[in-house]
């Protein structure tokens, strides 16, 4: 069952990212699962254009979430990732981003990927567009139509695991502790907040797809549910 779930998720991710190309000209490339030697992140998809001198122009940074309840965490994480790539002071902790590729904890050295070179100059134009926008610039979020439960995938897994351990149905302390654990795991942004942000600031960059993994893309803005 676990393997089938992984394969289904990969199929949804691939089909979703391919559908994003419908929103761009034909002379672009879609790069998937881009790591660039990053310490804390993998970029699901980059839509890029390459000129004759191999200078890469990043047109879109894409995150795919099969579970729409994970949208809030996705935005929060990519704010930090793009702050690192753009070199925005205060947007990330350099100590958490140190690698052999970037030993200072800042994105300073060019990184090759599939014959292309990504340098600090590649992502700096995104910083110029950021300003006070709560949605990271050129950030596209892809998910499927589904009801919001209020629990991220991580929180739901913990809830199921902890409930399976429960024995005494009169143990109020157990539920109090579980509620405290779930509250402590909450990020700064939940899924409903994320949908409102896209509705208000970037409705054209929120792509809600039907539940089937092979469905075509449609842009939408929603309030309290991804439907």
JOGI-V406748 format. One record per helix or strand of 2 or more residues. SS is the DSSP state (hx for helix, st for strand). FROM is the first residue (numbers start at 1). TO is the last residue. Records with the same first field share a line. If there is no record, write none. Layout:
SS->FROM-TO + FROM-TO
//
This chain:
hx->2-23 + 68-86 + 94-96 + 120-130 + 153-165 + 172-185 + 191-201 + 203-205
st->29-34 + 43-50 + 56-65 + 111-113 + 116-118 + 139-144 + 206-209
//
